[in-house]
């Protein structure tokens, strides 16, 4: 007894123990399902490349604040989105966003929502503040001049009054002295004495003054007492100067009034100064006025004022970032357009990855969509587009795809099995085996830490198809043996012969299929490696389950039904009872009998055409690949939970790509080395000009004709326009006036970090020690530009920066990383195909040399698989299906699945050669027996993969179509081409078996009648 017979006997004799062990293993594996994670991030497809390392460096060392942020884009479409009514509605919509807790909790603190209505309102506010500031400043300057002049005049007039008072006082003293003289000398002349006083003082006296003085002298000379004398003195001094003193007093009162007025003007001047400071502060803060103030300002404006302000911010002579919110077909200066964009900046709890977002972010962007749909907005349509929206649709497309594909796959399998088995018990046993295989596979993924991602959706469908393939071969062979008079007819006895006959083929099939999928381990793309591991584990599980558990269950169930209930469980194998299926399957045998070489040559020619088509197949990997189109109408009639949701992200993405600046479509140039030097800034300026002048259609050009590029130079220019201090520093460092500092670059950087730290940190990396280690340029890329063109142009810019310098420049960014993944996918296709072919070729030649004594039989078995590979690749070219993360595995899958069909045919044919009367008898038994099983398994597998064409996820649709065709090609190659190859092999190097019964019985060296045919 051979080892195979002993192993098979152990299986059939210990079925209950085997079932118990398998159930325990199922529970153990099933526990791992709880550890299975789901991931839709596209970052997981990126390998560890220099570009990915540099992007990580950028994310770690360049920032625009202390929060991780992302942006959502809202596109507002209407006949005229720049009219007052629509812009007011958009601002009110922003208020609704802020009132919504789900949205508001994600918004950044400043400038969270920015669009043309905000810019127009802010410009109007700044214009009003500027006009008021100008008016107030003019009033301040006028009043300041008035106060200054009056203060000087008061000082002069006060001094003059003091001099006048001193003169009057001195004159008073002189008049008093004159009176003393005249009193002491009665004979002295009054006129002469008065004349001497007049000549000694600048005070002008009148005749009335002399007359008053003369009366005073007379009174003094006649005074009899002191009081009379004092009265005479008063009359002769103050009385003479009474008019003068009265005028002086009036002038003093006028001066005091003027001083009081000056104090009031000073207070007014202080108030105007405070108002100026307040207006200046308002103007500075007007870059981010409150939303309420923006709305109030816009509502107060008339249409003419709105148009004037739009002309101010979007005029042909204006610049700035306002044009980043306008469609690329907008003509600067126009006051009407049918679409505009809002940018909503949101915080993220963790770092973002392409195609994936936190639940918080997803919920917020879905809430924006709901609020916009329910708001009373004059615009016809509001589109919400962002990472959260994309992540939601990618995740939903996975879930909805499974909800549709899973039941359809099972339904098709049940129908196919019903046709093939025509027996409820066998159908239930097959479905039970599928459930165990899936449990083992997903449990193993959980224990191994393999995430369930987009391409893993194909794993259950793949395993369902292969599991049924295994089940059909075992069940059909078991049915054949129960009908075979030369084998035991009992359930266990027939299963023992069936397992011994088909078991080896299943082992070889499993080994070669596992080799095919494990060849994906050479791929640099991690999820493809995981797919290879998960598929290999699942296929191995299918062999164990359908090679051990299902046969044991079959023996127990059929034995119970026959022994206890008397049911006859013998069934006819599919394809062995004659009829139309047998006639179809016999085509390959007939062709091999009549013209084997014609068949082989035709296959070779067809494969040559397929090989040419294979060289024309494109490779792609981008976010758009994972976005679903809106599902067909028939899916919307499905009952819950199978009914898919609505999908519009792809259409929205296409619209944004065609008409607007994509916030997430950027390439970056990281420059490292001595970046705080004039030479580095000159290199950056040269690279920026090269990018701006490029006509390749890669760099995003705004509607004002300016390229959207941000780097150290553009940030310096922007900050200098708003900060006089930095403007002076920059001007002092730019001696030739070309906008690029040519000295004291360290000082320019330091001042930039001092006045605008967030903006500086976004383009310059300064270490904790104060050294400037790297700078970067962020270049917006057109959404319609191909990844290859973008990568080539950015790398050319990097090479230009490195030329004639000691700098290191690296082009990176999500688009470039995706292009690298695309290249790696092509490498995966080629490498996995070569590795799979070589490994399977070596395995088959070795195993057939050991088991059958003919290594060449292994090569013959593999040839139809090579044919089917070229056929499927040619079909991909004809159907315009590119290599992507799913279809990129088609070559290894074709070899892995296709070789199974060839092995079954070759193995059965070789077995039948030992007991058949002739080569044709062996071939007929093989084609009608194994061929029938192959037809059944092919039908179920094609159906299983074919239902993927109903998936919501586009790569799954393509994968389902291509894989279904792969199975068809593999089946056709095994039943149409392989028989001719086996005939040629038998005639030249195979066993010494005749081509007819007569020839088999003829003496050696004697040709049987008709042998020459």
Buried (B, 14 or more C-beta within 10 A) or exposed (E): EEEBEEEBBEBBEEBEEBBEBBEEBBEEBBEBBEBBEEBBBBBBBBBEBEBBEBBEBBEEBBBBBEEBBBBBBBBBBBEBBBBBEBBBBBBBBBBBBEEBEBBEEBBBEEEBBBBBBBBBBBBBBBBBBBEBBEEBBEBBEEBBEBBEEBBEEBEEBBEEBEEBBEBBEBBBEBBBBBBEEBBEEEEEEBEEBBBBBBEEBEBEBEEEBBEBBBBBBBBBBEBEEEEEBEBBBBBBBBBBBBEBBEEBEEBBEEBEEBBEEBEEBBEBBEEBBEBBEEBBEBBEEBEBBEBEEBBBBBEEBEEEBBBBBBBBBBBEEBEBBBBBBBBBEBEBEBBEBBBBBBBBBBBBEEEBBBBBBBEBBBBBBBBBBBBBEEBEBBBEEBBBBBBBBBBBBBBBBBBBBBBBBBEBBBEBBBBBBEEBBEBEBBBBBBBBBBBBBBBBBBBBBBBBEBBBBBBBBBBBBBBBBBBBBBBBBBBBBBBBBBBEEEBBEBBBBBBBBBBBBBBBBBBBBBBBBBBBBBBBBBBBBBBBBBBBBBBBBBBBBBBBBBBBBBBBBBBBBBBEBBEEEEEEBBBEBBBBEEEEBBEBBBBBBEBBBEEBEEBBEBBEEBBEBBBEBBEEBEBBBBBBBBBBBBBEEEBEEBEEEEBBBEBBBBEBBBBBBEBBBBBBBBBBBBBBBEBBBBBBBBBBBBBBEBBBEBEEBBBBBBBBEBBBBBBBBBBBEBBBEEBEEBBEBBEEBBEEEEBBBBEBBBBBBBBBBEBBEEBBBBBBBBEEEEEBBBBBBBBBBBBEBBBBBBBBBBBBBBEBBBEEBEBBBBBBBBBBBBBBBBBBBBBBBEBBBBBBBEBBBEBBBEBBBEBBEBBBBBBBBBBBBBBBBBBBBBBBBEEEBBBBBBBBBBBBBBBBBBBBBBBBBBBBBBBBBEEBBBBBBBBBBBBBBBBBBBBBBBBBBBBBBBBBBBBBBBBBBBBBBBBBBBBBBBBBBBBBBBBBBBBBBBEEEBBEBBBBBBBBEBEEEEEBEEEEE
